[in-house]
Amino acid sequence: MGIAGSLEDLARALRGTLPEARNLSRLQEIAKLLERFPPGRERDGLLAVAYLRLFQVVKRQEYLFRGYSYARTARVEEVRALAERLWEER
């Protein structure tokens, strides 16, 4: 896969990775790489999106809980709205 390690690179990779089964390992890799960065609004927002997309693919509650939590701490309205919608739909 070869995803580079800056937040900008990971944000680009995440934007280009849809929540589809064929992208499961790529989404997992992105989340793993993002976890290495110190907490912050941008990192937490990206982690929220990564985990919420993972939840959309495999429906594991752990991913929803993590994504929802990161969405709350990031305070990015679009990400929080996605988390709220997925939480209600579960």
C-alpha positions as MATLAB code, in Angstrom:
seq = 'MGIAGSLEDLARALRGTLPEARNLSRLQEIAKLLERFPPGRERDGLLAVAYLRLFQVVKRQEYLFRGYSYARTARVEEVRALAERLWEER';
ca = [
       0.000    0.000    0.000;
       2.782    2.374    0.829;
       0.990    5.192    2.619;
       3.416    7.922    3.650;
       3.459    9.034    7.248;
       2.466   12.716    7.548;
      -1.014   13.775    8.627;
      -1.504   15.400    5.234;
      -0.563   12.171    3.444;
      -2.890   10.160    5.654;
      -5.722   12.657    5.122;
      -5.268   12.304    1.353;
      -5.207    8.521    1.613;
      -8.358    8.535    3.737;
     -10.196   10.831    1.313;
      -9.399    8.392   -1.482;
     -10.485    5.291    0.439;
     -14.204    4.574    0.391;
     -15.908    2.396    3.033;
     -15.943   -0.759    0.931;
     -14.897   -4.315    1.814;
     -12.045   -4.233   -0.690;
     -10.543   -1.289    1.256;
     -10.667   -2.931    4.699;
      -6.913   -3.493    5.095;
      -6.129   -0.002    3.788;
      -8.518    1.602    6.295;
      -6.973   -0.481    9.090;
      -3.495    0.627    8.034;
      -4.534    4.295    7.967;
      -6.046    4.027   11.465;
      -2.926    2.311   12.784;
      -0.673    5.022   11.362;
      -2.886    7.814   12.691;
      -2.751    6.327   16.199;
       0.972    7.100   16.261;
       0.390   10.860   16.183;
      -0.221   12.869   19.351;
      -3.855   13.753   20.084;
      -5.181   16.823   18.346;
      -8.195   18.067   16.438;
      -6.911   17.049   13.009;
      -5.639   13.628   14.068;
      -8.765   12.882   16.074;
     -11.013   13.937   13.187;
      -9.135   11.693   10.781;
      -9.220    8.791   13.235;
     -12.957    9.278   13.657;
     -13.476    9.037    9.912;
     -11.205    5.999    9.615;
     -12.977    4.119   12.410;
     -16.446    5.114   11.204;
     -15.586    3.856    7.726;
     -14.287    0.626    9.226;
     -17.595    0.286   11.055;
     -19.476    0.827    7.800;
     -17.511   -2.041    6.254;
     -17.518   -4.670    9.012;
     -20.161   -3.450   11.519;
     -17.918   -4.095   14.538;
     -19.254   -2.094   17.489;
     -15.679   -1.387   18.630;
     -15.106    0.667   15.489;
     -18.317    2.629   16.017;
     -17.430    3.370   19.640;
     -13.926    4.526   18.720;
     -15.125    6.595   15.780;
     -17.877    8.191   17.845;
     -15.451    9.009   20.658;
     -12.878   10.556   18.326;
     -15.614   12.522   16.553;
     -16.647   14.045   19.875;
     -13.096   15.022   20.873;
     -12.234   16.387   17.430;
     -15.232   18.725   17.405;
     -15.450   18.677   13.605;
     -19.135   19.134   12.842;
     -19.254   17.044    9.649;
     -17.498   14.134   11.324;
     -19.681   14.355   14.398;
     -22.820   14.377   12.215;
     -21.637   11.183   10.497;
     -20.948    9.581   13.871;
     -24.377   10.575   15.182;
     -26.094    9.184   12.083;
     -24.253    5.860   12.295;
     -24.925    5.663   16.031;
     -28.663    6.119   15.457;
     -28.717    3.560   12.629;
     -26.967    0.820   14.600;
];
